[in-house]
């Protein structure tokens, strides 16, 4: 069995958890994966037989208090990444390979310099192969950030993007390819659809101006009222508690008219429960990226609501468009059915086959 160090976003977000489930099950007989997991989440991530969770404390109340009151939060990046450096020093030298797994791996945040420094440290710590799978570049704002990202990508053995925009933008930088997001390889169980709509919500209060946030939530309420009047039941999906999806769901529920037809599902590691809800729905109204991916691949009609470029870029690869969150209330509710996407079986087969290419470069190393 080969040993592979995985790096991924770990905080009960369904998309990233699906990445873990997919890659661990795919190589169950070939690879032991190792993953740094916050102590508070060990119970959620240590049920996969070939995933070895390495615990660490990501939250310490005394560190937080000292940092907040004496340093006004400025020590946060230092405290966070120093823990990672120490873990790497102990564990990475035991590995055959390193792998950054999935999603928004290159987003320009306020502490992007610390993130880039850590990624470069990972590449230098030992001369073993280093892959990146299902990656996106962006959103970004500055040329300095992009230049730093290019240096990181040059250091990978291979990077596979999940959208053509990222691939084209970074074309010629390192060994690279692109394919559909690896979650598109998820197989359907074959459950029967019912007259139900799943709505994946996000908390927009910290992402957009107050006017946009209020218009978005009010429009979702209008959709709920419209469809419950037509006999549909509604399931509000909160797919990332750490980013306050559940708070948005609570506000939307309180404003809705026909509450008896509305239920909520909070994702807390219960992947199967969420997948079953989506597959048994007739419609998915998706804001979170992977709610759209799952709705499309599981055969529902999907209304994609775009809040970040990654969703727009994914839809463009499919030849479709969605509704920008800032312009949601432009479309009359009664016309919303005309904007939904439902993939044909031929499209689904093509996308699944293409998404399998996410693993190609990694498997060439694994099976050489």
C-alpha positions in Angstrom: 0.0 0.0 0.0 1.3 3.4 -0.9 1.1 6.3 1.6 -0.3 9.6 0.4 -0.6 12.8 2.4 -3.9 14.5 1.5 -4.6 18.2 1.9 -8.2 19.3 1.8 -10.7 21.7 3.3 -12.0 20.0 6.5 -15.0 21.6 8.1 -18.1 19.6 7.2 -18.6 21.1 3.8 -20.4 18.5 1.6 -18.3 19.2 -1.6 -15.0 18.7 0.0 -16.3 15.7 2.0 -17.4 14.1 -1.3 -13.9 14.6 -2.7 -12.6 12.6 0.3 -15.2 9.8 0.0 -14.6 9.5 -3.8 -10.8 9.3 -3.7 -10.6 7.0 -0.7 -13.2 4.5 -2.1 -11.5 4.6 -5.5 -8.1 3.5 -4.1 -9.3 1.5 -1.2 -7.0 -1.5 -2.0 -4.0 0.6 -3.1 -3.5 3.6 -0.9 -3.4 4.6 2.7 -4.4 8.3 2.9 -3.3 10.6 5.7 -5.2 13.7 6.6 -4.8 16.5 9.2 -8.1 16.8 11.0 -9.1 19.2 13.8 -9.7 17.3 17.1 -13.3 18.6 17.2 -14.1 16.9 13.9 -12.3 13.5 14.4 -15.6 11.6 14.8 -16.8 12.9 11.4 -13.8 12.0 9.4 -12.4 8.8 10.8 -14.9 6.3 9.5 -13.2 5.6 6.2 -11.0 2.5 6.5 -8.1 3.7 4.4 -8.1 7.3 5.7 -5.8 7.9 8.7 -6.7 11.1 10.6 -4.0 13.0 12.2 -5.5 15.2 15.0 -4.5 18.8 15.8 -6.1 21.6 17.7 -7.3 24.3 15.3 -9.1 26.2 18.1 -7.6 27.1 21.5 -9.6 29.5 23.6 -6.5 31.0 25.3 -4.6 31.5 22.1 -7.8 33.1 20.6 -8.2 35.5 23.6 -4.5 36.6 23.6 -4.6 37.0 19.8 -7.8 39.0 19.9 -7.2 41.3 22.8 -3.4 41.9 22.6 -2.7 41.5 18.8 -6.2 42.4 17.4 -6.3 39.1 15.5 -3.0 39.7 13.6 -1.4 36.4 14.9 -4.1 34.2 13.4 -2.2 33.2 10.2 1.0 32.6 12.2 -0.7 30.4 14.8 -2.5 28.4 12.2 0.4 27.7 9.8 3.0 27.0 12.5 0.8 24.1 13.5 0.8 22.8 9.9 4.6 23.2 9.6 5.2 21.1 12.7 2.8 18.4 11.5 4.5 18.3 8.1 7.9 18.0 9.6 6.8 14.8 11.4 4.6 13.2 8.8 5.4 14.1 5.2 8.8 12.4 5.2 7.0 9.1 5.7 4.9 9.5 2.5 5.2 8.3 -1.1 3.3 11.3 -2.5 1.4 14.5 -1.6 -2.0 15.5 -3.0 -4.0 18.7 -2.7 -7.6 17.6 -3.2 -10.4 19.6 -4.8 -12.1 22.9 -4.9 -11.1 26.5 -4.4 -7.4 25.9 -3.9 -6.3 29.3 -5.2 -8.6 32.0 -3.9 -7.1 35.4 -3.0 -7.9 35.9 0.7 -6.6 38.5 3.1 -3.9 36.1 4.3 -2.9 34.8 0.9 0.8 35.3 1.4 0.8 32.9 4.4 -1.2 30.4 2.3 1.3 30.6 -0.6 4.3 30.4 1.7 2.8 27.2 3.3 2.1 25.6 -0.2 5.7 26.3 -1.2 7.0 24.8 2.0 5.0 21.7 1.3 6.7 21.3 -2.1 10.2 21.8 -0.6 10.0 19.6 2.4 10.7 16.3 0.5 11.3 15.5 -3.1 8.3 13.2 -3.6 5.6 13.6 -6.3 3.0 16.3 -5.6 -0.4 16.3 -7.4 -3.4 18.7 -7.3 -6.8 17.4 -8.4 -10.1 19.2 -9.2 -8.6 22.7 -8.6 -9.9 26.1 -9.4 -8.0 29.3 -9.8 -9.9 32.4 -8.5 -11.5 34.6 -7.5 -8.5 36.9 -7.4 -7.8 40.6 -7.5 -4.1 41.3 -7.8 -1.3 40.5 -10.2 1.0 39.8 -7.2 -1.3 36.9 -6.1 -1.5 35.4 -9.6 2.3 35.5 -10.0 2.7 33.8 -6.6 0.1 31.1 -7.7 2.1 30.5 -10.8 5.2 29.7 -8.8 3.3 27.2 -6.7 1.8 25.5 -9.8 5.2 25.2 -11.4 6.2 23.1 -8.4 3.5 20.4 -8.8 4.2 17.1 -10.6 0.8 17.7 -12.2 -2.3 19.8 -11.6 -5.8 18.9 -13.0 -8.2 21.8 -13.1 -11.9 21.4 -12.9 -12.7 24.2 -15.4 -11.4 25.3 -18.7 -11.0 28.9 -17.6 -8.4 28.0 -14.9 -6.6 25.8 -17.4 -6.5 28.4 -20.1 -5.5 31.2 -17.7 -2.6 29.1 -16.4 -1.8 27.4 -19.7 1.9 26.7 -20.1 2.5 26.9 -16.3 3.6 23.4 -15.1 2.1 20.1 -16.2 -1.6 20.5 -16.4 -4.9 19.3 -17.8 -8.6 19.9 -17.1 -11.8 17.9 -16.7 -15.1 18.2 -15.1 -15.2 18.3 -11.3 -14.6 14.9 -9.7 -18.0 15.0 -8.0 -19.5 14.5 -11.5 -18.3 10.9 -11.2 -20.8 10.2 -8.4 -23.2 7.4 -9.3 -27.0 7.5 -9.0 -28.7 5.1 -6.7 -31.9 5.1 -8.8 -34.4 6.6 -6.3 -37.7 7.8 -7.5 -38.4 11.5 -7.8 -41.3 13.1 -5.9 -43.0 16.5 -6.0 -40.3 18.1 -4.0 -37.8 20.9 -4.4 -34.4 21.0 -2.7 -33.1 24.6 -2.2 -29.4 25.0 -1.3 -28.9 28.3 0.5 -25.9 30.3 1.6 -25.5 33.2 4.0 -24.7 36.2 1.8 -24.5 38.8 4.5 -20.7 38.8 4.6 -20.3 38.4 0.8 -22.6 41.0 -0.7 -24.0 44.4 0.1 -27.1 44.4 2.4 -29.4 45.2 -0.6 -28.2 42.2 -2.6 -28.5 39.9 0.4 -32.0 41.0 1.2 -33.2 40.7 -2.4 -31.7 37.2 -2.7 -33.4 35.9 0.5 -36.7 37.5 -0.4 -36.6 36.0 -3.9 -36.0 32.6 -2.4 -39.0 33.1 -0.2 -41.1 34.1 -3.2 -40.0 30.9 -5.0 -40.9 28.8 -1.9 -44.4 30.5 -1.7 -44.9 30.0 -5.5 -44.1 26.3 -5.5 -45.8 25.4 -2.2 -48.9 27.0 -3.6 -48.5 24.5 -6.5 -48.3 21.5 -4.2 -44.5 21.1 -3.9 -42.8 20.3 -0.6 -39.6 22.2 0.1 -36.3 21.0 1.7 -33.9 23.8 2.7 -30.3 22.4 2.4 -27.6 23.9 4.6 -24.5 22.3 3.2 -21.8 24.1 5.1 -22.5 25.1 8.7 -19.1 26.7 9.1 -20.2 29.3 6.5 -23.6 29.8 8.2 -25.8 28.2 5.6 -28.1 27.2 8.4 -28.6 30.8 9.6 -29.8 31.8 6.1 -32.1 28.8 6.1 -33.6 29.9 9.4 -34.3 33.5 8.1 -35.8 32.2 4.9 -38.1 29.7 6.7 -39.4 32.4 9.0 -40.4 34.6 6.1 -42.1 31.8 4.1 -45.9 31.6 4.0 -46.6 27.8 3.9 -44.3 26.6 6.6 -46.0 23.2 7.0 -44.6 22.2 3.6 -41.0 23.2 4.5 -38.3 21.1 6.2 -34.6 21.7 6.7 -31.6 19.4 6.4 -28.2 20.5 7.9 -25.2 18.7 6.5 -23.1 17.2 9.4 -21.2 14.5 7.6 -24.5 12.7 6.5 -23.6 12.5 2.8 -26.1 9.8 2.0 -29.0 11.7 3.6 -28.3 14.8 1.5 -27.8 12.8 -1.7 -31.1 10.9 -1.2 -32.9 14.2 -0.7 -31.5 15.6 -3.9 -32.0 12.5 -6.0 -35.7 12.2 -4.9 -36.4 15.8 -5.8 -37.9 17.0 -9.0 -36.1 20.3 -8.8 -32.9 21.6 -7.2 -32.5 25.4 -6.8 -28.8 25.5 -6.2 -26.6 28.3 -4.8 -23.7 26.2 -3.5 -21.6 24.9 -6.3 -21.9 21.2 -5.5 -25.6 21.3 -5.0 -25.8 22.3 -8.7 -23.3 19.5 -9.6 -25.2 16.9 -7.7 -28.6 18.0 -9.0 -27.3 17.8 -12.6 -25.6 14.5 -12.3 -28.4 12.9 -10.3 -30.9 13.7 -13.0 -33.1 16.5 -11.5 -34.0 19.8 -13.1 -31.7 22.5 -11.8 -31.9 26.3 -11.4 -28.3 27.4 -10.9 -27.8 30.6 -9.0 -24.3 32.1 -9.5 -22.5 33.7 -6.6 -19.0 33.0 -7.6 -17.2 32.6 -11.0 -16.5 28.9 -10.4 -20.2 28.1 -11.0 -20.3 30.3 -14.1 -17.2 28.6 -15.5 -18.5 25.1 -14.8 -21.8 25.9 -16.5 -20.0 27.4 -19.5 -18.2 24.1 -20.0 -21.6 22.5 -20.2 -23.0 25.1 -22.6 -25.5 26.5 -20.1 -25.9 29.6 -18.0 -27.4 30.5 -14.6 -28.8 33.5 -12.8 -26.3 35.9 -11.1 -27.3 36.3 -7.5 -27.3 40.0 -7.9 -30.0 39.8 -10.7 -32.2 37.1 -9.2 -35.3 39.3 -8.7 -35.2 40.5 -12.4 -36.9 37.3 -13.5 -40.6 37.0 -12.6 -41.2 33.9 -10.4 -43.8 32.5 -12.8 -41.1 32.4 -15.6 -38.5 30.6 -13.5 -39.3 27.1 -14.9 -38.0 28.2 -18.3 -34.5 28.8 -16.9 -34.0 25.3 -15.4 -31.5 22.8 -16.8 -32.0 19.1 -17.1 -29.2 17.1 -18.6 -30.0 14.3 -21.1 -28.7 10.8 -20.4 -26.2 11.3 -23.2 -24.9 14.5 -21.6 -24.6 12.8 -18.2 -22.7 9.9 -19.7 -20.3 12.3 -21.4 -19.7 14.4 -18.3 -19.1 11.3 -16.1 -16.6 9.9 -18.6 -14.8 13.3 -18.9 -14.7 13.7 -15.1 -12.8 10.4 -14.8 -9.9 12.3 -16.3 -9.4 14.1 -13.0 -7.5 11.0 -11.8 -5.4 10.3 -14.9 -2.1 11.9 -14.1 -2.2 10.7 -10.5 -3.0 7.1 -11.6 -0.1 7.1 -14.0 2.2 7.7 -11.1 0.3 5.2 -8.9 0.4 2.3 -11.4 3.8 2.8 -13.0 
